[in-house]
Amino acid sequence: RKKNADQDEPVVEGGREMILLVDQAVDPHLVMYHDPHGAEAEQFRGLRNQIVAMNEERAPRSIVVTSALAHEGKSVSAANLAIALAELNDTRVVILDADVRNPSIESLMGMNRRRGMTDVLNGRLALDRAIQKTSFHQLALIGAGSLPRNPSELIAAADRFKVFVHALKENFNYILIDAPPALDLTDATVLGH
């Protein structure tokens, strides 16, 4: 039962009590969602503006987001930057969870885990079926997908990954790729090429 924020009674709309079913909540670290007018959200908008300024020709771009080690906030940063980019008029953004060993983008966005990138790269899923709509206007998501037996081998198939990203560039202005930590694994280096 959805509660009124100021009172301890259910929300009534059109004479009916509303029941809200939620699988998960949007992660509290997504400041672009929880505190869009705060100082941290403005920092992500500043980064967004610098990225857009470097892209004068407005060509579709892919951006790999990584960190040196795990638990440094790369996925949270990628998600906040994706939301900031999607705020711009006529700017379609997709965030891709390429951290197949520790996927987190779907959960950060409050979404259930589904098939995704690995399933597309293995030929078990069409790209358009992997793209999920989010609650953010102009922002889509592709989850990591099924955990492969050898993630490095799948990512190392660079030709397939390049074709995959190129296909995304036909429909999106920005592709944000949440990569694994760079010092722990070689995946981030491969994804960056």
Backbone bond lengths (Angstrom), bond angles and torsions (degrees), N, CA, C in turn:
res aa  C-N    CA-C-N  psi(-1)  N-CA   C-N-CA  omega(-1)  CA-C   N-CA-C  phi
1 R - - - 1.446 - - 1.523 108.59 -
2 K 1.299 117.71 126.35 1.461 122.91 178.70 1.519 108.82 -75.84
3 K 1.307 115.87 131.36 1.461 120.58 -178.03 1.517 110.10 -104.58
4 N 1.323 115.65 147.89 1.445 121.78 173.16 1.515 107.15 -68.74
5 A 1.309 118.05 132.62 1.460 121.67 -175.47 1.523 112.56 -60.39
6 D 1.329 117.72 -34.32 1.458 120.68 -176.27 1.522 113.11 -88.74
7 Q 1.305 117.45 -19.56 1.457 121.00 -175.03 1.506 109.42 -130.99
8 D 1.307 115.53 169.34 1.454 120.23 -179.72 1.518 110.58 -103.64
9 E 1.319 116.59 46.95 1.455 120.85 179.46 1.519 109.12 -131.90
10 P 1.328 118.35 154.25 1.462 120.53 -178.22 1.523 111.95 -65.33
11 V 1.319 115.11 152.80 1.458 120.71 175.74 1.525 107.63 -76.30
12 V 1.315 116.19 132.93 1.453 121.39 179.11 1.514 107.73 -115.61
13 E 1.327 116.19 126.71 1.457 121.09 179.87 1.524 107.94 -130.66
14 G 1.314 116.76 124.80 1.462 120.80 179.79 1.520 112.23 62.50
15 G 1.322 116.59 31.86 1.455 120.48 178.85 1.520 114.37 80.07
16 R 1.342 117.67 3.72 1.459 121.17 -179.20 1.520 110.28 -120.41
17 E 1.324 115.76 144.05 1.456 119.58 172.45 1.521 107.52 -72.83
18 M 1.333 115.78 138.93 1.459 119.71 178.50 1.523 109.59 -97.13
19 I 1.311 115.38 137.65 1.453 121.41 174.41 1.516 106.44 -113.37
20 L 1.318 116.26 127.08 1.447 121.85 -177.60 1.518 108.56 -113.49
21 L 1.335 116.37 120.46 1.454 121.34 177.51 1.519 108.10 -102.64
22 V 1.321 116.59 124.77 1.451 121.53 -178.45 1.517 108.34 -130.44
23 D 1.338 116.47 127.04 1.455 119.69 176.91 1.528 110.05 -74.08
24 Q 1.319 115.74 -45.79 1.457 121.70 -178.87 1.515 107.59 -147.50
25 A 1.290 115.75 163.72 1.459 120.81 177.10 1.523 109.30 -104.84
26 V 1.321 115.66 155.53 1.461 120.82 175.18 1.528 107.78 -64.37
27 D 1.305 116.54 132.89 1.462 122.36 -176.35 1.534 111.10 -55.69
28 P 1.328 117.57 136.42 1.476 120.32 -178.34 1.527 113.91 -64.83
29 H 1.340 118.37 -16.22 1.464 120.77 178.43 1.527 113.21 -78.54
30 L 1.318 117.17 -7.76 1.464 119.43 177.37 1.527 108.05 -82.11
31 V 1.320 114.45 85.77 1.467 120.57 -176.45 1.522 112.04 -66.06
32 M 1.318 117.42 -25.00 1.463 120.44 178.23 1.520 110.70 -66.88
33 Y 1.323 116.88 -20.31 1.464 122.32 177.81 1.533 110.55 -97.98
34 H 1.313 116.69 -50.94 1.462 121.01 -172.66 1.522 114.26 -81.16
35 D 1.321 117.95 -29.52 1.467 121.04 -178.13 1.536 109.19 -142.31
36 P 1.343 117.00 63.30 1.470 120.14 -172.52 1.528 114.91 -64.19
37 H 1.320 118.24 -14.94 1.469 120.62 179.84 1.520 112.04 -105.38
38 G 1.330 117.10 5.00 1.458 121.90 -178.00 1.524 112.73 -80.90
39 A 1.328 114.72 170.97 1.469 121.72 -177.82 1.528 112.11 -63.62
40 E 1.330 117.85 -39.27 1.464 119.66 -179.72 1.524 111.33 -66.66
41 A 1.314 117.89 -39.39 1.468 120.84 177.26 1.528 109.71 -62.81
42 E 1.319 116.97 -39.31 1.477 120.29 178.79 1.527 111.15 -64.88
43 Q 1.330 118.05 -31.16 1.461 120.67 176.13 1.536 110.55 -64.21
44 F 1.327 116.57 -40.28 1.471 119.26 177.52 1.527 110.89 -68.14
45 R 1.319 117.08 -35.14 1.478 119.26 175.80 1.529 110.79 -66.75
46 G 1.324 116.81 -36.28 1.470 120.41 176.42 1.518 111.08 -62.80
47 L 1.335 116.89 -44.26 1.466 121.08 176.93 1.522 110.06 -62.86
48 R 1.335 116.62 -43.84 1.464 121.52 176.84 1.528 110.71 -56.11
49 N 1.325 116.84 -46.67 1.465 120.80 -177.81 1.524 111.39 -63.08
50 Q 1.327 117.36 -36.69 1.466 120.21 177.64 1.526 110.67 -66.98
51 I 1.322 116.98 -40.54 1.468 120.83 178.65 1.524 110.39 -63.85
52 V 1.322 116.71 -44.95 1.465 121.56 -179.40 1.535 110.12 -64.51
53 A 1.328 117.11 -39.79 1.475 120.82 -179.92 1.531 111.20 -64.08
54 M 1.320 117.54 -32.04 1.467 120.78 178.64 1.523 111.94 -76.47
55 N 1.319 117.22 -11.96 1.461 122.52 -177.77 1.528 109.24 -109.98
56 E 1.315 116.33 61.85 1.467 121.66 -176.00 1.518 113.29 -58.94
57 E 1.326 117.47 -35.90 1.472 120.14 -177.94 1.527 112.49 -80.06
58 R 1.331 117.80 -2.20 1.473 123.84 178.16 1.527 112.43 57.13
59 A 1.322 116.39 32.83 1.461 120.87 177.00 1.530 109.29 -76.03
60 P 1.323 117.86 149.90 1.472 119.34 176.20 1.531 110.12 -59.36
61 R 1.315 116.29 137.56 1.463 121.58 -176.86 1.518 111.07 -129.10
62 S 1.327 115.33 145.99 1.463 120.31 170.68 1.520 107.31 -111.77
63 I 1.326 115.33 138.13 1.456 122.17 -176.99 1.524 107.87 -127.99
64 V 1.336 116.39 120.98 1.457 121.24 177.53 1.521 107.82 -91.08
65 V 1.336 116.16 126.63 1.464 122.04 178.15 1.517 107.11 -111.62
66 T 1.329 116.45 122.74 1.456 121.47 179.72 1.516 108.91 -142.10
67 S 1.309 115.54 -178.96 1.460 122.29 175.25 1.519 106.79 -143.75
68 A 1.310 116.64 171.73 1.456 119.48 178.40 1.528 110.69 -69.44
69 L 1.336 115.51 -48.95 1.462 121.54 -176.05 1.520 110.79 -128.36
70 A 1.312 116.02 167.78 1.466 121.45 176.80 1.527 110.31 -66.12
71 H 1.309 116.03 155.19 1.472 124.42 174.98 1.529 113.56 68.00
72 E 1.333 116.78 28.97 1.463 120.13 176.39 1.528 112.47 -102.54
73 G 1.325 117.98 0.03 1.455 121.33 174.01 1.515 115.83 96.58
74 K 1.313 119.02 17.91 1.462 120.92 -177.39 1.522 112.42 -64.90
75 S 1.323 118.05 -41.27 1.469 120.73 -178.64 1.519 111.00 -68.41
76 V 1.312 116.68 -41.45 1.470 121.32 177.28 1.528 109.29 -63.15
77 S 1.328 116.89 -42.51 1.475 120.51 178.82 1.519 111.25 -64.82
78 A 1.331 116.87 -42.66 1.466 120.55 179.29 1.523 110.50 -61.64
79 A 1.332 117.02 -43.51 1.464 120.86 -178.79 1.529 111.38 -66.51
80 N 1.329 117.32 -43.06 1.472 120.22 178.37 1.525 111.24 -64.80
81 L 1.333 117.35 -40.75 1.464 120.55 177.69 1.527 110.70 -64.94
82 A 1.317 117.43 -39.95 1.470 121.16 178.29 1.534 110.63 -60.78
83 I 1.317 116.69 -43.52 1.470 120.64 178.63 1.522 110.03 -64.25
84 A 1.333 116.89 -41.51 1.472 120.73 179.30 1.529 110.87 -62.81
85 L 1.323 117.65 -43.20 1.465 120.63 178.36 1.524 111.15 -64.44
86 A 1.319 116.87 -38.79 1.467 121.03 -178.18 1.523 112.25 -69.29
87 E 1.319 118.04 -15.60 1.465 120.95 176.75 1.530 112.05 -68.55
88 L 1.327 116.87 -24.48 1.462 120.95 -176.93 1.532 110.56 -70.84
89 N 1.310 116.32 143.71 1.465 121.17 177.70 1.524 110.27 -61.34
90 D 1.309 115.96 140.63 1.466 122.86 175.81 1.527 113.19 53.98
91 T 1.326 117.00 36.98 1.457 120.97 179.17 1.523 108.37 -125.72
92 R 1.334 115.26 105.33 1.463 120.93 179.04 1.524 108.54 -91.87
93 V 1.318 115.00 131.75 1.463 121.82 -174.48 1.523 108.91 -127.29
94 V 1.334 115.80 141.94 1.464 121.03 170.74 1.524 107.34 -128.24
95 I 1.322 115.95 135.71 1.458 120.70 174.01 1.520 107.37 -106.45
96 L 1.319 115.04 130.84 1.462 122.79 -173.97 1.521 108.70 -114.95
97 D 1.315 117.28 121.80 1.456 121.44 178.34 1.518 108.48 -87.14
98 A 1.325 116.43 97.70 1.460 121.81 179.83 1.524 111.70 -98.65
99 D 1.309 117.70 7.50 1.467 122.32 176.06 1.527 107.04 -89.66
100 V 1.326 116.12 75.39 1.462 120.75 -170.67 1.525 113.56 -69.10
101 R 1.325 118.20 -21.02 1.463 120.18 178.32 1.528 111.83 -80.64
102 N 1.321 116.55 -27.18 1.464 121.17 -178.37 1.533 109.38 -141.22
103 P 1.330 117.54 64.23 1.467 119.89 -177.00 1.530 111.50 -68.23
104 S 1.341 115.84 140.02 1.467 117.94 -178.54 1.522 114.21 -144.25
105 I 1.310 119.10 -10.06 1.467 120.65 -173.81 1.527 111.90 -62.47
106 E 1.326 117.96 -44.55 1.468 119.41 179.72 1.524 110.62 -59.55
107 S 1.310 116.41 -44.02 1.464 119.42 -179.60 1.527 111.73 -67.42
108 L 1.332 118.48 -38.38 1.468 121.25 176.56 1.526 111.30 -58.93
109 M 1.331 115.79 -38.30 1.458 121.57 -178.25 1.528 112.81 -84.01
110 G 1.335 116.39 1.63 1.460 119.85 179.08 1.516 113.53 75.29
111 M 1.333 116.42 29.95 1.459 121.36 -177.25 1.522 109.99 -116.24
112 N 1.324 115.89 154.56 1.459 121.33 176.39 1.523 109.69 -77.00
113 R 1.325 115.63 147.41 1.455 121.13 179.45 1.521 109.96 -71.80
114 R 1.347 115.33 135.03 1.464 122.25 -179.90 1.516 109.93 -134.06
115 R 1.334 114.56 -178.33 1.464 118.60 173.36 1.523 108.08 -65.72
116 G 1.337 116.28 153.87 1.461 118.49 -175.46 1.510 113.65 -161.11
117 M 1.339 115.77 -133.69 1.455 123.23 -170.82 1.526 113.22 -53.75
118 T 1.326 118.19 -50.10 1.464 119.62 -176.79 1.525 111.53 -62.75
119 D 1.314 116.12 -34.24 1.467 119.83 179.28 1.525 111.20 -69.54
120 V 1.327 117.25 -35.00 1.469 121.16 176.02 1.525 109.67 -68.58
121 L 1.341 117.16 -46.63 1.460 121.16 -178.18 1.531 111.81 -64.03
122 N 1.330 116.94 -30.41 1.464 120.89 177.86 1.521 112.94 -85.31
123 G 1.343 117.63 -1.06 1.456 121.19 178.06 1.518 114.52 79.11
124 R 1.336 118.21 13.85 1.463 121.26 -179.32 1.524 113.37 -94.52
125 L 1.336 117.14 -4.96 1.460 121.01 -176.70 1.527 108.89 -150.24
126 A 1.323 116.33 135.90 1.464 120.38 176.05 1.526 109.01 -72.84
127 L 1.311 116.19 146.54 1.457 121.26 -177.51 1.525 112.23 -54.98
128 D 1.328 117.38 -45.67 1.470 119.64 -177.31 1.530 112.31 -62.92
129 R 1.330 117.89 -23.69 1.471 121.54 178.17 1.526 111.71 -80.67
130 A 1.327 116.84 -18.73 1.470 121.12 -179.67 1.525 112.02 -85.09
131 I 1.322 116.97 -20.78 1.467 121.14 -176.53 1.531 109.27 -78.22
132 Q 1.322 115.61 123.67 1.461 121.69 179.90 1.526 109.49 -109.39
133 K 1.308 116.22 139.11 1.457 120.19 172.53 1.520 108.10 -76.89
134 T 1.317 115.95 146.37 1.461 120.70 174.84 1.521 108.16 -111.61
135 S 1.307 116.14 177.29 1.460 119.67 177.94 1.521 111.50 -79.92
136 F 1.334 117.63 -0.59 1.457 122.57 179.54 1.522 109.86 -98.46
137 H 1.322 116.30 128.17 1.454 122.44 -179.55 1.526 109.46 -57.69
138 Q 1.314 117.74 132.11 1.461 125.89 176.78 1.522 114.69 69.58
139 L 1.342 117.95 12.59 1.464 120.86 179.34 1.525 109.61 -119.69
140 A 1.336 114.94 124.48 1.459 121.73 175.67 1.523 108.52 -115.37
141 L 1.316 115.12 170.44 1.456 120.60 -175.91 1.525 109.26 -141.58
142 I 1.311 115.70 142.48 1.458 121.66 169.25 1.518 105.80 -125.28
143 G 1.317 115.49 116.36 1.457 120.39 179.79 1.515 111.57 -73.79
144 A 1.324 115.26 173.82 1.466 121.10 -178.52 1.520 111.93 -65.77
145 G 1.316 117.18 -35.66 1.458 120.75 -178.94 1.509 112.01 90.89
146 S 1.323 115.65 -163.06 1.465 122.01 -178.57 1.527 110.00 -67.24
147 L 1.324 116.33 140.16 1.461 120.56 179.70 1.528 109.66 -72.88
148 P 1.336 116.78 116.72 1.468 119.34 -179.99 1.532 110.96 -76.04
149 R 1.326 115.69 161.98 1.472 119.64 178.71 1.514 111.44 -64.38
150 N 1.329 116.62 -38.52 1.462 120.61 -179.88 1.526 108.26 -131.44
151 P 1.343 118.17 89.21 1.463 120.92 -176.99 1.527 113.92 -56.92
152 S 1.331 117.88 -39.50 1.470 120.03 -178.95 1.517 111.37 -61.72
153 E 1.313 116.84 -38.78 1.461 121.36 -179.96 1.533 110.51 -63.98
154 L 1.312 116.62 -42.29 1.459 120.70 179.63 1.527 110.74 -64.83
155 I 1.332 116.34 -46.63 1.463 120.88 179.47 1.523 110.50 -66.25
156 A 1.329 116.96 -35.81 1.466 121.08 -178.47 1.524 112.92 -67.81
157 A 1.332 117.39 -15.38 1.458 120.62 175.48 1.528 106.77 -73.92
158 A 1.320 115.02 68.44 1.466 123.15 -170.26 1.525 113.17 -56.62
159 D 1.325 117.33 -35.12 1.462 119.41 -178.79 1.523 111.09 -62.07
160 R 1.328 116.68 -45.13 1.467 120.22 178.64 1.520 111.23 -63.14
161 F 1.329 116.20 -40.86 1.464 119.73 -179.08 1.534 110.39 -67.15
162 K 1.331 117.74 -39.54 1.472 120.96 178.00 1.524 111.55 -62.31
163 V 1.329 116.78 -42.17 1.467 121.31 177.54 1.526 109.72 -63.08
164 F 1.312 116.30 -41.54 1.465 123.38 178.73 1.534 110.66 -59.27
165 V 1.324 117.03 -50.01 1.479 121.22 -179.71 1.524 110.39 -67.11
166 H 1.321 117.37 -39.67 1.467 120.33 178.38 1.531 110.72 -60.32
167 A 1.319 116.96 -41.05 1.471 120.83 178.34 1.534 110.21 -63.68
168 L 1.324 117.37 -37.21 1.469 120.35 177.69 1.527 111.35 -66.00
169 K 1.326 116.73 -35.62 1.470 120.84 -179.38 1.531 112.20 -65.54
170 E 1.321 117.83 -18.20 1.462 120.45 177.28 1.526 111.88 -72.17
171 N 1.340 116.39 -22.45 1.469 120.34 -176.75 1.522 114.94 -119.49
172 F 1.322 117.84 -10.48 1.458 120.90 -176.30 1.527 110.72 -130.16
173 N 1.339 115.03 146.32 1.458 120.40 176.78 1.527 111.70 -78.57
174 Y 1.332 116.07 -36.32 1.460 121.43 -179.74 1.519 109.63 -134.10
175 I 1.344 114.74 134.51 1.450 122.73 174.26 1.522 105.59 -116.66
176 L 1.324 117.33 112.24 1.460 121.48 176.63 1.514 107.89 -96.72
177 I 1.318 116.27 123.38 1.459 122.06 -176.22 1.521 108.58 -108.82
178 D 1.322 115.86 113.05 1.461 121.57 176.74 1.524 107.38 -83.76
179 A 1.334 116.52 102.90 1.460 122.51 -175.17 1.529 110.79 -96.43
180 P 1.327 117.15 161.09 1.464 120.27 175.57 1.538 110.44 -65.34
181 P 1.329 117.01 163.69 1.474 120.02 176.47 1.528 111.25 -57.73
182 A 1.317 116.12 139.03 1.462 121.53 -172.75 1.527 113.99 -71.15
183 L 1.322 118.71 -35.84 1.462 119.42 -177.17 1.526 113.13 -80.39
184 D 1.320 116.95 -24.18 1.468 120.46 -179.38 1.522 112.75 -78.97
185 L 1.331 116.46 -36.97 1.465 121.05 -171.48 1.516 110.20 -139.91
186 T 1.327 116.30 161.07 1.464 121.02 179.46 1.528 112.39 -86.47
187 D 1.330 118.18 -8.08 1.473 122.08 -173.75 1.515 112.84 -56.38
188 A 1.330 118.40 -43.46 1.460 122.04 -176.15 1.524 111.24 -60.95
189 T 1.331 117.04 -38.56 1.465 121.05 179.13 1.514 110.31 -65.68
190 V 1.312 116.86 -42.68 1.467 121.97 179.80 1.545 108.98 -64.54
191 L 1.325 117.35 -44.75 1.462 121.46 -178.77 1.527 111.72 -63.36
192 G 1.316 116.90 -31.91 1.460 121.26 -178.15 1.520 114.14 -71.31
193 H 1.306 117.44 -17.11 1.466 120.17 -179.29 1.475 107.51 -91.63
